[in-house]
Amino acid sequence: MPETSVPTPPGFDALSKAEQVRYLQALWDQISEDPGTLPVPESHLRLAEERLKRYREDPSRAHSAFEVLERLADTSGADSKSK
């Protein structure tokens, strides 16, 4: 995705990091009010179509969301322990 240069709103840098995050969240909430208008990159669509095709070819290889989250939690826990 191309990087864009957007001027920082006045006063943004003076906010705490938590306030900056809340500000960004509020902006995103406004942008995402109508998800049908958000552009989806062609590469994301191709990836989703490929994954759906692989799932339909062999559903037994799929993992539940719980399994994936558990694996991610185990991985991140191992990473933090090794530091």
PyMOL Python script that loads the backbone (N, CA, C, O; Angstrom):
from pymol import cmd

cmd.read_pdbstr("""\
ATOM      1  N   MET A   1       0.852  -1.166   0.000  1.00  0.00           N
ATOM      2  CA  MET A   1       0.000   0.000   0.000  1.00  0.00           C
ATOM      3  C   MET A   1       0.902   1.233   0.000  1.00  0.00           C
ATOM      4  O   MET A   1       1.835   1.307   0.799  1.00  0.00           O
ATOM      5  N   PRO A   2       0.644   2.191  -0.871  1.00  0.00           N
ATOM      6  CA  PRO A   2       1.500   3.367  -0.927  1.00  0.00           C
ATOM      7  C   PRO A   2       1.376   4.204   0.336  1.00  0.00           C
ATOM      8  O   PRO A   2       0.297   4.347   0.911  1.00  0.00           O
ATOM      9  N   GLU A   3       2.500   4.745   0.743  1.00  0.00           N
ATOM     10  CA  GLU A   3       2.519   5.591   1.926  1.00  0.00           C
ATOM     11  C   GLU A   3       2.064   6.990   1.536  1.00  0.00           C
ATOM     12  O   GLU A   3       2.476   7.516   0.502  1.00  0.00           O
ATOM     13  N   THR A   4       1.225   7.586   2.353  1.00  0.00           N
ATOM     14  CA  THR A   4       0.751   8.931   2.067  1.00  0.00           C
ATOM     15  C   THR A   4       1.222   9.867   3.160  1.00  0.00           C
ATOM     16  O   THR A   4       1.426   9.459   4.303  1.00  0.00           O
ATOM     17  N   SER A   5       1.391  11.109   2.801  1.00  0.00           N
ATOM     18  CA  SER A   5       1.794  12.122   3.766  1.00  0.00           C
ATOM     19  C   SER A   5       0.569  12.967   4.089  1.00  0.00           C
ATOM     20  O   SER A   5       0.043  13.688   3.241  1.00  0.00           O
ATOM     21  N   VAL A   6       0.133  12.857   5.333  1.00  0.00           N
ATOM     22  CA  VAL A   6      -1.039  13.600   5.787  1.00  0.00           C
ATOM     23  C   VAL A   6      -0.586  14.487   6.941  1.00  0.00           C
ATOM     24  O   VAL A   6       0.055  14.005   7.875  1.00  0.00           O
ATOM     25  N   PRO A   7      -0.905  15.755   6.889  1.00  0.00           N
ATOM     26  CA  PRO A   7      -0.484  16.619   7.996  1.00  0.00           C
ATOM     27  C   PRO A   7      -1.143  16.196   9.305  1.00  0.00           C
ATOM     28  O   PRO A   7      -2.311  15.809   9.338  1.00  0.00           O
ATOM     29  N   THR A   8      -0.381  16.277  10.357  1.00  0.00           N
ATOM     30  CA  THR A   8      -0.892  15.961  11.686  1.00  0.00           C
ATOM     31  C   THR A   8      -1.843  17.072  12.124  1.00  0.00           C
ATOM     32  O   THR A   8      -1.509  18.249  11.991  1.00  0.00           O
ATOM     33  N   PRO A   9      -3.023  16.722  12.644  1.00  0.00           N
ATOM     34  CA  PRO A   9      -3.960  17.766  13.082  1.00  0.00           C
ATOM     35  C   PRO A   9      -3.354  18.607  14.210  1.00  0.00           C
ATOM     36  O   PRO A   9      -2.600  18.087  15.032  1.00  0.00           O
ATOM     37  N   PRO A  10      -3.676  19.886  14.250  1.00  0.00           N
ATOM     38  CA  PRO A  10      -3.159  20.745  15.323  1.00  0.00           C
ATOM     39  C   PRO A  10      -3.513  20.170  16.689  1.00  0.00           C
ATOM     40  O   PRO A  10      -4.655  19.780  16.928  1.00  0.00           O
ATOM     41  N   GLY A  11      -2.541  20.120  17.570  1.00  0.00           N
ATOM     42  CA  GLY A  11      -2.744  19.649  18.936  1.00  0.00           C
ATOM     43  C   GLY A  11      -2.601  18.149  19.111  1.00  0.00           C
ATOM     44  O   GLY A  11      -2.574  17.658  20.240  1.00  0.00           O
ATOM     45  N   PHE A  12      -2.510  17.406  18.004  1.00  0.00           N
ATOM     46  CA  PHE A  12      -2.433  15.941  18.104  1.00  0.00           C
ATOM     47  C   PHE A  12      -1.184  15.498  18.862  1.00  0.00           C
ATOM     48  O   PHE A  12      -1.252  14.611  19.714  1.00  0.00           O
ATOM     49  N   ASP A  13      -0.052  16.111  18.554  1.00  0.00           N
ATOM     50  CA  ASP A  13       1.202  15.716  19.202  1.00  0.00           C
ATOM     51  C   ASP A  13       1.203  16.007  20.704  1.00  0.00           C
ATOM     52  O   ASP A  13       1.954  15.383  21.454  1.00  0.00           O
ATOM     53  N   ALA A  14       0.374  16.943  21.144  1.00  0.00           N
ATOM     54  CA  ALA A  14       0.303  17.285  22.566  1.00  0.00           C
ATOM     55  C   ALA A  14      -0.530  16.268  23.361  1.00  0.00           C
ATOM     56  O   ALA A  14      -0.471  16.241  24.590  1.00  0.00           O
ATOM     57  N   LEU A  15      -1.299  15.439  22.660  1.00  0.00           N
ATOM     58  CA  LEU A  15      -2.124  14.436  23.343  1.00  0.00           C
ATOM     59  C   LEU A  15      -1.259  13.299  23.871  1.00  0.00           C
ATOM     60  O   LEU A  15      -0.192  13.014  23.329  1.00  0.00           O
ATOM     61  N   SER A  16      -1.726  12.660  24.924  1.00  0.00           N
ATOM     62  CA  SER A  16      -1.045  11.463  25.406  1.00  0.00           C
ATOM     63  C   SER A  16      -1.238  10.356  24.373  1.00  0.00           C
ATOM     64  O   SER A  16      -2.110  10.456  23.510  1.00  0.00           O
ATOM     65  N   LYS A  17      -0.439   9.319  24.457  1.00  0.00           N
ATOM     66  CA  LYS A  17      -0.586   8.202  23.508  1.00  0.00           C
ATOM     67  C   LYS A  17      -1.984   7.597  23.606  1.00  0.00           C
ATOM     68  O   LYS A  17      -2.571   7.242  22.584  1.00  0.00           O
ATOM     69  N   ALA A  18      -2.521   7.474  24.803  1.00  0.00           N
ATOM     70  CA  ALA A  18      -3.869   6.920  24.972  1.00  0.00           C
ATOM     71  C   ALA A  18      -4.902   7.816  24.291  1.00  0.00           C
ATOM     72  O   ALA A  18      -5.832   7.318  23.657  1.00  0.00           O
ATOM     73  N   GLU A  19      -4.742   9.140  24.419  1.00  0.00           N
ATOM     74  CA  GLU A  19      -5.672  10.062  23.764  1.00  0.00           C
ATOM     75  C   GLU A  19      -5.522  10.012  22.248  1.00  0.00           C
ATOM     76  O   GLU A  19      -6.513  10.120  21.525  1.00  0.00           O
ATOM     77  N   GLN A  20      -4.294   9.849  21.759  1.00  0.00           N
ATOM     78  CA  GLN A  20      -4.073   9.724  20.320  1.00  0.00           C
ATOM     79  C   GLN A  20      -4.768   8.481  19.779  1.00  0.00           C
ATOM     80  O   GLN A  20      -5.377   8.516  18.709  1.00  0.00           O
ATOM     81  N   VAL A  21      -4.675   7.387  20.520  1.00  0.00           N
ATOM     82  CA  VAL A  21      -5.328   6.146  20.093  1.00  0.00           C
ATOM     83  C   VAL A  21      -6.841   6.330  20.085  1.00  0.00           C
ATOM     84  O   VAL A  21      -7.508   5.901  19.144  1.00  0.00           O
ATOM     85  N   ARG A  22      -7.391   6.963  21.121  1.00  0.00           N
ATOM     86  CA  ARG A  22      -8.841   7.216  21.153  1.00  0.00           C
ATOM     87  C   ARG A  22      -9.262   8.099  19.974  1.00  0.00           C
ATOM     88  O   ARG A  22     -10.313   7.876  19.372  1.00  0.00           O
ATOM     89  N   TYR A  23      -8.448   9.092  19.650  1.00  0.00           N
ATOM     90  CA  TYR A  23      -8.729   9.971  18.511  1.00  0.00           C
ATOM     91  C   TYR A  23      -8.770   9.161  17.219  1.00  0.00           C
ATOM     92  O   TYR A  23      -9.698   9.292  16.420  1.00  0.00           O
ATOM     93  N   LEU A  24      -7.757   8.326  17.026  1.00  0.00           N
ATOM     94  CA  LEU A  24      -7.714   7.497  15.817  1.00  0.00           C
ATOM     95  C   LEU A  24      -8.883   6.524  15.769  1.00  0.00           C
ATOM     96  O   LEU A  24      -9.456   6.290  14.705  1.00  0.00           O
ATOM     97  N   GLN A  25      -9.237   5.960  16.914  1.00  0.00           N
ATOM     98  CA  GLN A  25     -10.376   5.041  16.964  1.00  0.00           C
ATOM     99  C   GLN A  25     -11.664   5.761  16.576  1.00  0.00           C
ATOM    100  O   GLN A  25     -12.495   5.211  15.854  1.00  0.00           O
ATOM    101  N   ALA A  26     -11.826   6.989  17.055  1.00  0.00           N
ATOM    102  CA  ALA A  26     -13.017   7.763  16.715  1.00  0.00           C
ATOM    103  C   ALA A  26     -13.055   8.055  15.216  1.00  0.00           C
ATOM    104  O   ALA A  26     -14.117   7.994  14.597  1.00  0.00           O
ATOM    105  N   LEU A  27     -11.890   8.375  14.628  1.00  0.00           N
ATOM    106  CA  LEU A  27     -11.837   8.585  13.185  1.00  0.00           C
ATOM    107  C   LEU A  27     -12.223   7.314  12.443  1.00  0.00           C
ATOM    108  O   LEU A  27     -13.016   7.349  11.502  1.00  0.00           O
ATOM    109  N   TRP A  28     -11.649   6.179  12.880  1.00  0.00           N
ATOM    110  CA  TRP A  28     -11.965   4.919  12.208  1.00  0.00           C
ATOM    111  C   TRP A  28     -13.445   4.587  12.334  1.00  0.00           C
ATOM    112  O   TRP A  28     -14.058   4.107  11.381  1.00  0.00           O
ATOM    113  N   ASP A  29     -14.019   4.840  13.503  1.00  0.00           N
ATOM    114  CA  ASP A  29     -15.449   4.583  13.693  1.00  0.00           C
ATOM    115  C   ASP A  29     -16.280   5.378  12.688  1.00  0.00           C
ATOM    116  O   ASP A  29     -17.269   4.872  12.157  1.00  0.00           O
ATOM    117  N   GLN A  30     -15.877   6.620  12.429  1.00  0.00           N
ATOM    118  CA  GLN A  30     -16.591   7.436  11.438  1.00  0.00           C
ATOM    119  C   GLN A  30     -16.408   6.878  10.037  1.00  0.00           C
ATOM    120  O   GLN A  30     -17.368   6.787   9.271  1.00  0.00           O
ATOM    121  N   ILE A  31     -15.178   6.503   9.699  1.00  0.00           N
ATOM    122  CA  ILE A  31     -14.877   5.991   8.362  1.00  0.00           C
ATOM    123  C   ILE A  31     -15.621   4.682   8.110  1.00  0.00           C
ATOM    124  O   ILE A  31     -16.134   4.452   7.015  1.00  0.00           O
ATOM    125  N   SER A  32     -15.675   3.835   9.122  1.00  0.00           N
ATOM    126  CA  SER A  32     -16.215   2.490   8.939  1.00  0.00           C
ATOM    127  C   SER A  32     -17.723   2.381   9.189  1.00  0.00           C
ATOM    128  O   SER A  32     -18.259   1.274   9.236  1.00  0.00           O
ATOM    129  N   GLU A  33     -18.407   3.506   9.348  1.00  0.00           N
ATOM    130  CA  GLU A  33     -19.851   3.456   9.561  1.00  0.00           C
ATOM    131  C   GLU A  33     -20.567   2.769   8.410  1.00  0.00           C
ATOM    132  O   GLU A  33     -21.603   2.138   8.618  1.00  0.00           O
ATOM    133  N   ASP A  34     -20.034   2.881   7.205  1.00  0.00           N
ATOM    134  CA  ASP A  34     -20.629   2.257   6.031  1.00  0.00           C
ATOM    135  C   ASP A  34     -19.569   1.377   5.379  1.00  0.00           C
ATOM    136  O   ASP A  34     -18.906   1.814   4.438  1.00  0.00           O
ATOM    137  N   PRO A  35     -19.392   0.133   5.865  1.00  0.00           N
ATOM    138  CA  PRO A  35     -18.304  -0.716   5.386  1.00  0.00           C
ATOM    139  C   PRO A  35     -18.355  -1.003   3.891  1.00  0.00           C
ATOM    140  O   PRO A  35     -17.329  -1.327   3.292  1.00  0.00           O
ATOM    141  N   GLY A  36     -19.523  -0.892   3.282  1.00  0.00           N
ATOM    142  CA  GLY A  36     -19.633  -1.143   1.858  1.00  0.00           C
ATOM    143  C   GLY A  36     -18.889  -0.124   1.007  1.00  0.00           C
ATOM    144  O   GLY A  36     -18.607  -0.379  -0.164  1.00  0.00           O
ATOM    145  N   THR A  37     -18.572   1.020   1.585  1.00  0.00           N
ATOM    146  CA  THR A  37     -17.871   2.053   0.824  1.00  0.00           C
ATOM    147  C   THR A  37     -16.355   1.977   0.987  1.00  0.00           C
ATOM    148  O   THR A  37     -15.622   2.692   0.304  1.00  0.00           O
ATOM    149  N   LEU A  38     -15.877   1.108   1.893  1.00  0.00           N
ATOM    150  CA  LEU A  38     -14.429   0.986   2.097  1.00  0.00           C
ATOM    151  C   LEU A  38     -13.807   0.175   0.966  1.00  0.00           C
ATOM    152  O   LEU A  38     -14.309  -0.896   0.627  1.00  0.00           O
ATOM    153  N   PRO A  39     -12.730   0.669   0.383  1.00  0.00           N
ATOM    154  CA  PRO A  39     -12.097  -0.082  -0.701  1.00  0.00           C
ATOM    155  C   PRO A  39     -11.390  -1.329  -0.167  1.00  0.00           C
ATOM    156  O   PRO A  39     -10.786  -1.296   0.906  1.00  0.00           O
ATOM    157  N   VAL A  40     -11.468  -2.415  -0.914  1.00  0.00           N
ATOM    158  CA  VAL A  40     -10.765  -3.649  -0.567  1.00  0.00           C
ATOM    159  C   VAL A  40      -9.719  -3.886  -1.652  1.00  0.00           C
ATOM    160  O   VAL A  40     -10.060  -4.008  -2.828  1.00  0.00           O
ATOM    161  N   PRO A  41      -8.440  -3.952  -1.258  1.00  0.00           N
ATOM    162  CA  PRO A  41      -7.403  -4.175  -2.266  1.00  0.00           C
ATOM    163  C   PRO A  41      -7.631  -5.489  -3.015  1.00  0.00           C
ATOM    164  O   PRO A  41      -8.046  -6.488  -2.426  1.00  0.00           O
ATOM    165  N   GLU A  42      -7.358  -5.474  -4.295  1.00  0.00           N
ATOM    166  CA  GLU A  42      -7.513  -6.660  -5.131  1.00  0.00           C
ATOM    167  C   GLU A  42      -6.727  -7.834  -4.583  1.00  0.00           C
ATOM    168  O   GLU A  42      -7.178  -8.976  -4.663  1.00  0.00           O
ATOM    169  N   SER A  43      -5.548  -7.564  -4.022  1.00  0.00           N
ATOM    170  CA  SER A  43      -4.721  -8.639  -3.463  1.00  0.00           C
ATOM    171  C   SER A  43      -5.422  -9.327  -2.291  1.00  0.00           C
ATOM    172  O   SER A  43      -5.271 -10.535  -2.106  1.00  0.00           O
ATOM    173  N   HIS A  44      -6.181  -8.575  -1.505  1.00  0.00           N
ATOM    174  CA  HIS A  44      -6.919  -9.169  -0.379  1.00  0.00           C
ATOM    175  C   HIS A  44      -8.040 -10.069  -0.890  1.00  0.00           C
ATOM    176  O   HIS A  44      -8.287 -11.146  -0.346  1.00  0.00           O
ATOM    177  N   LEU A  45      -8.714  -9.612  -1.944  1.00  0.00           N
ATOM    178  CA  LEU A  45      -9.784 -10.425  -2.523  1.00  0.00           C
ATOM    179  C   LEU A  45      -9.232 -11.733  -3.093  1.00  0.00           C
ATOM    180  O   LEU A  45      -9.820 -12.798  -2.901  1.00  0.00           O
ATOM    181  N   ARG A  46      -8.103 -11.645  -3.792  1.00  0.00           N
ATOM    182  CA  ARG A  46      -7.494 -12.857  -4.365  1.00  0.00           C
ATOM    183  C   ARG A  46      -7.087 -13.828  -3.255  1.00  0.00           C
ATOM    184  O   ARG A  46      -7.302 -15.034  -3.377  1.00  0.00           O
ATOM    185  N   LEU A  47      -6.507 -13.313  -2.186  1.00  0.00           N
ATOM    186  CA  LEU A  47      -6.099 -14.167  -1.075  1.00  0.00           C
ATOM    187  C   LEU A  47      -7.311 -14.844  -0.436  1.00  0.00           C
ATOM    188  O   LEU A  47      -7.267 -16.041  -0.150  1.00  0.00           O
ATOM    189  N   ALA A  48      -8.382 -14.101  -0.212  1.00  0.00           N
ATOM    190  CA  ALA A  48      -9.590 -14.673   0.380  1.00  0.00           C
ATOM    191  C   ALA A  48     -10.181 -15.744  -0.541  1.00  0.00           C
ATOM    192  O   ALA A  48     -10.623 -16.792  -0.070  1.00  0.00           O
ATOM    193  N   GLU A  49     -10.189 -15.485  -1.843  1.00  0.00           N
ATOM    194  CA  GLU A  49     -10.723 -16.465  -2.786  1.00  0.00           C
ATOM    195  C   GLU A  49      -9.875 -17.732  -2.803  1.00  0.00           C
ATOM    196  O   GLU A  49     -10.413 -18.838  -2.860  1.00  0.00           O
ATOM    197  N   GLU A  50      -8.563 -17.579  -2.755  1.00  0.00           N
ATOM    198  CA  GLU A  50      -7.668 -18.741  -2.740  1.00  0.00           C
ATOM    199  C   GLU A  50      -7.867 -19.566  -1.473  1.00  0.00           C
ATOM    200  O   GLU A  50      -7.902 -20.795  -1.535  1.00  0.00           O
ATOM    201  N   ARG A  51      -7.995 -18.910  -0.342  1.00  0.00           N
ATOM    202  CA  ARG A  51      -8.199 -19.635   0.919  1.00  0.00           C
ATOM    203  C   ARG A  51      -9.544 -20.336   0.937  1.00  0.00           C
ATOM    204  O   ARG A  51      -9.645 -21.457   1.436  1.00  0.00           O
ATOM    205  N   LEU A  52     -10.571 -19.704   0.408  1.00  0.00           N
ATOM    206  CA  LEU A  52     -11.881 -20.345   0.341  1.00  0.00           C
ATOM    207  C   LEU A  52     -11.826 -21.562  -0.574  1.00  0.00           C
ATOM    208  O   LEU A  52     -12.423 -22.595  -0.272  1.00  0.00           O
ATOM    209  N   LYS A  53     -11.119 -21.445  -1.679  1.00  0.00           N
ATOM    210  CA  LYS A  53     -10.965 -22.568  -2.610  1.00  0.00           C
ATOM    211  C   LYS A  53     -10.263 -23.736  -1.921  1.00  0.00           C
ATOM    212  O   LYS A  53     -10.698 -24.880  -2.046  1.00  0.00           O
ATOM    213  N   ARG A  54      -9.174 -23.452  -1.189  1.00  0.00           N
ATOM    214  CA  ARG A  54      -8.458 -24.528  -0.483  1.00  0.00           C
ATOM    215  C   ARG A  54      -9.336 -25.165   0.582  1.00  0.00           C
ATOM    216  O   ARG A  54      -9.295 -26.380   0.771  1.00  0.00           O
ATOM    217  N   TYR A  55     -10.131 -24.359   1.280  1.00  0.00           N
ATOM    218  CA  TYR A  55     -11.038 -24.897   2.287  1.00  0.00           C
ATOM    219  C   TYR A  55     -12.058 -25.822   1.638  1.00  0.00           C
ATOM    220  O   TYR A  55     -12.321 -26.912   2.147  1.00  0.00           O
ATOM    221  N   ARG A  56     -12.626 -25.399   0.531  1.00  0.00           N
ATOM    222  CA  ARG A  56     -13.644 -26.218  -0.141  1.00  0.00           C
ATOM    223  C   ARG A  56     -13.048 -27.514  -0.683  1.00  0.00           C
ATOM    224  O   ARG A  56     -13.736 -28.533  -0.743  1.00  0.00           O
ATOM    225  N   GLU A  57     -11.780 -27.485  -1.077  1.00  0.00           N
ATOM    226  CA  GLU A  57     -11.123 -28.692  -1.572  1.00  0.00           C
ATOM    227  C   GLU A  57     -10.867 -29.694  -0.452  1.00  0.00           C
ATOM    228  O   GLU A  57     -10.930 -30.902  -0.678  1.00  0.00           O
ATOM    229  N   ASP A  58     -10.576 -29.199   0.769  1.00  0.00           N
ATOM    230  CA  ASP A  58     -10.281 -30.096   1.883  1.00  0.00           C
ATOM    231  C   ASP A  58     -10.632 -29.426   3.215  1.00  0.00           C
ATOM    232  O   ASP A  58      -9.745 -28.915   3.899  1.00  0.00           O
ATOM    233  N   PRO A  59     -11.913 -29.424   3.587  1.00  0.00           N
ATOM    234  CA  PRO A  59     -12.335 -28.772   4.835  1.00  0.00           C
ATOM    235  C   PRO A  59     -11.701 -29.376   6.090  1.00  0.00           C
ATOM    236  O   PRO A  59     -11.658 -28.719   7.130  1.00  0.00           O
ATOM    237  N   SER A  60     -11.217 -30.595   6.011  1.00  0.00           N
ATOM    238  CA  SER A  60     -10.636 -31.235   7.196  1.00  0.00           C
ATOM    239  C   SER A  60      -9.334 -30.566   7.628  1.00  0.00           C
ATOM    240  O   SER A  60      -8.896 -30.749   8.764  1.00  0.00           O
ATOM    241  N   ARG A  61      -8.719 -29.806   6.754  1.00  0.00           N
ATOM    242  CA  ARG A  61      -7.464 -29.133   7.098  1.00  0.00           C
ATOM    243  C   ARG A  61      -7.694 -27.798   7.805  1.00  0.00           C
ATOM    244  O   ARG A  61      -6.741 -27.174   8.272  1.00  0.00           O
ATOM    245  N   ALA A  62      -8.941 -27.360   7.886  1.00  0.00           N
ATOM    246  CA  ALA A  62      -9.256 -26.068   8.499  1.00  0.00           C
ATOM    247  C   ALA A  62      -9.123 -26.149  10.016  1.00  0.00           C
ATOM    248  O   ALA A  62      -9.254 -27.221  10.608  1.00  0.00           O
ATOM    249  N   HIS A  63      -8.864 -25.018  10.626  1.00  0.00           N
ATOM    250  CA  HIS A  63      -8.771 -24.912  12.083  1.00  0.00           C
ATOM    251  C   HIS A  63      -9.829 -23.925  12.559  1.00  0.00           C
ATOM    252  O   HIS A  63     -10.130 -22.944  11.879  1.00  0.00           O
ATOM    253  N   SER A  64     -10.382 -24.192  13.719  1.00  0.00           N
ATOM    254  CA  SER A  64     -11.372 -23.275  14.280  1.00  0.00           C
ATOM    255  C   SER A  64     -10.660 -22.002  14.739  1.00  0.00           C
ATOM    256  O   SER A  64      -9.447 -21.985  14.947  1.00  0.00           O
ATOM    257  N   ALA A  65     -11.444 -20.948  14.888  1.00  0.00           N
ATOM    258  CA  ALA A  65     -10.883 -19.684  15.379  1.00  0.00           C
ATOM    259  C   ALA A  65     -10.263 -19.886  16.761  1.00  0.00           C
ATOM    260  O   ALA A  65      -9.237 -19.282  17.075  1.00  0.00           O
ATOM    261  N   PHE A  66     -10.879 -20.730  17.586  1.00  0.00           N
ATOM    262  CA  PHE A  66     -10.343 -20.979  18.922  1.00  0.00           C
ATOM    263  C   PHE A  66      -8.966 -21.626  18.847  1.00  0.00           C
ATOM    264  O   PHE A  66      -8.069 -21.267  19.610  1.00  0.00           O
ATOM    265  N   GLU A  67      -8.794 -22.581  17.929  1.00  0.00           N
ATOM    266  CA  GLU A  67      -7.497 -23.228  17.767  1.00  0.00           C
ATOM    267  C   GLU A  67      -6.429 -22.227  17.321  1.00  0.00           C
ATOM    268  O   GLU A  67      -5.302 -22.243  17.816  1.00  0.00           O
ATOM    269  N   VAL A  68      -6.790 -21.383  16.405  1.00  0.00           N
ATOM    270  CA  VAL A  68      -5.835 -20.387  15.898  1.00  0.00           C
ATOM    271  C   VAL A  68      -5.458 -19.409  17.005  1.00  0.00           C
ATOM    272  O   VAL A  68      -4.280 -19.103  17.189  1.00  0.00           O
ATOM    273  N   LEU A  69      -6.443 -18.922  17.735  1.00  0.00           N
ATOM    274  CA  LEU A  69      -6.153 -17.993  18.828  1.00  0.00           C
ATOM    275  C   LEU A  69      -5.289 -18.642  19.901  1.00  0.00           C
ATOM    276  O   LEU A  69      -4.383 -18.010  20.444  1.00  0.00           O
ATOM    277  N   GLU A  70      -5.569 -19.897  20.201  1.00  0.00           N
ATOM    278  CA  GLU A  70      -4.762 -20.617  21.197  1.00  0.00           C
ATOM    279  C   GLU A  70      -3.325 -20.745  20.715  1.00  0.00           C
ATOM    280  O   GLU A  70      -2.386 -20.527  21.481  1.00  0.00           O
ATOM    281  N   ARG A  71      -3.155 -21.098  19.439  1.00  0.00           N
ATOM    282  CA  ARG A  71      -1.810 -21.226  18.889  1.00  0.00           C
ATOM    283  C   ARG A  71      -1.083 -19.883  18.921  1.00  0.00           C
ATOM    284  O   ARG A  71       0.101 -19.824  19.252  1.00  0.00           O
ATOM    285  N   LEU A  72      -1.779 -18.822  18.585  1.00  0.00           N
ATOM    286  CA  LEU A  72      -1.167 -17.492  18.628  1.00  0.00           C
ATOM    287  C   LEU A  72      -0.772 -17.106  20.054  1.00  0.00           C
ATOM    288  O   LEU A  72       0.297 -16.537  20.278  1.00  0.00           O
ATOM    289  N   ALA A  73      -1.637 -17.418  21.007  1.00  0.00           N
ATOM    290  CA  ALA A  73      -1.329 -17.117  22.406  1.00  0.00           C
ATOM    291  C   ALA A  73      -0.118 -17.908  22.858  1.00  0.00           C
ATOM    292  O   ALA A  73       0.751 -17.371  23.545  1.00  0.00           O
ATOM    293  N   ASP A  74      -0.045 -19.177  22.481  1.00  0.00           N
ATOM    294  CA  ASP A  74       1.115 -20.001  22.846  1.00  0.00           C
ATOM    295  C   ASP A  74       2.391 -19.464  22.223  1.00  0.00           C
ATOM    296  O   ASP A  74       3.440 -19.448  22.867  1.00  0.00           O
ATOM    297  N   THR A  75       2.306 -19.022  20.973  1.00  0.00           N
ATOM    298  CA  THR A  75       3.460 -18.492  20.272  1.00  0.00           C
ATOM    299  C   THR A  75       3.925 -17.184  20.897  1.00  0.00           C
ATOM    300  O   THR A  75       5.122 -16.982  21.100  1.00  0.00           O
ATOM    301  N   SER A  76       2.987 -16.300  21.201  1.00  0.00           N
ATOM    302  CA  SER A  76       3.389 -15.014  21.779  1.00  0.00           C
ATOM    303  C   SER A  76       3.911 -15.197  23.185  1.00  0.00           C
ATOM    304  O   SER A  76       4.796 -14.455  23.612  1.00  0.00           O
ATOM    305  N   GLY A  77       3.386 -16.166  23.915  1.00  0.00           N
ATOM    306  CA  GLY A  77       3.904 -16.461  25.258  1.00  0.00           C
ATOM    307  C   GLY A  77       5.315 -17.000  25.209  1.00  0.00           C
ATOM    308  O   GLY A  77       6.140 -16.657  26.056  1.00  0.00           O
ATOM    309  N   ALA A  78       5.605 -17.840  24.230  1.00  0.00           N
ATOM    310  CA  ALA A  78       6.956 -18.388  24.065  1.00  0.00           C
ATOM    311  C   ALA A  78       7.933 -17.286  23.680  1.00  0.00           C
ATOM    312  O   ALA A  78       9.071 -17.265  24.151  1.00  0.00           O
ATOM    313  N   ASP A  79       7.481 -16.356  22.812  1.00  0.00           N
ATOM    314  CA  ASP A  79       8.340 -15.259  22.406  1.00  0.00           C
ATOM    315  C   ASP A  79       8.702 -14.368  23.591  1.00  0.00           C
ATOM    316  O   ASP A  79       9.854 -13.955  23.728  1.00  0.00           O
ATOM    317  N   SER A  80       7.725 -14.072  24.446  1.00  0.00           N
ATOM    318  CA  SER A  80       8.003 -13.173  25.570  1.00  0.00           C
ATOM    319  C   SER A  80       8.860 -13.856  26.623  1.00  0.00           C
ATOM    320  O   SER A  80       9.604 -13.184  27.337  1.00  0.00           O
ATOM    321  N   LYS A  81       8.774 -15.181  26.736  1.00  0.00           N
ATOM    322  CA  LYS A  81       9.579 -15.918  27.715  1.00  0.00           C
ATOM    323  C   LYS A  81      11.040 -15.978  27.302  1.00  0.00           C
ATOM    324  O   LYS A  81      11.924 -16.029  28.157  1.00  0.00           O
ATOM    325  N   SER A  82      11.303 -15.973  25.994  1.00  0.00           N
ATOM    326  CA  SER A  82      12.668 -16.104  25.520  1.00  0.00           C
ATOM    327  C   SER A  82      13.425 -14.784  25.557  1.00  0.00           C
ATOM    328  O   SER A  82      14.632 -14.754  25.314  1.00  0.00           O
ATOM    329  N   LYS A  83      12.723 -13.687  25.860  1.00  0.00           N
ATOM    330  CA  LYS A  83      13.380 -12.376  25.885  1.00  0.00           C
ATOM    331  C   LYS A  83      13.889 -12.042  27.251  1.00  0.00           C
ATOM    332  O   LYS A  83      14.469 -10.974  27.449  1.00  0.00           O
TER     333      LYS A  83
END
""", "prot")
cmd.dss("prot")
cmd.show_as("cartoon", "prot")
cmd.util.cbc("prot")
cmd.orient("prot")
